[in-house]
Amino acid sequence: MQGVQFLVNSANERISALIDLKIHAEFWAALQAETANSSLIFLTNEHGQKVALVLDLTDEEDQELWEDFCDGVAIATVAHEPRIAWATAKADLDSIATRV
C-alpha cells in the first residue's frame, strides 16, 4: 500500500503502521474531524509539522483507525470505476443464476 510502512516483531507480525500524511492527507483530515484519540503518535519534520502517523496495531483503538484507513483506501481505489445501475446488475446476476 503506497504511503504505508510497517514495523514487525520477531515473529514477522505487523505491530505498527506508519502512514505518510503527505500522501494520505484526506485520511488525516477526516481522522482529525472524527476522533478524540489524544494518544496518537506522530513523526514530525524539522519544522514540527506532522508528517506521519504511527498506529499501534496491538491497540484496539488504533486497530479501528487502521480498519477505517484501509476502508478509505479501498473506496478511493474504485471511486473512478464506471457505475452499473442496480437493476442492470441484478438482471445480470439473475441470468447467471438461471444458467447454473
Secondary structure, 3 states (H helix, E strand, C coil): CCCEEEEECCCCCEEEEEEECCCCHHHHHHHHHHCCCCCCEEEECCCCCEEEEEEECCCHHHHHHHHHHHHHHHHHHHCCCCCCCHHHHHHHHHHHHHHC
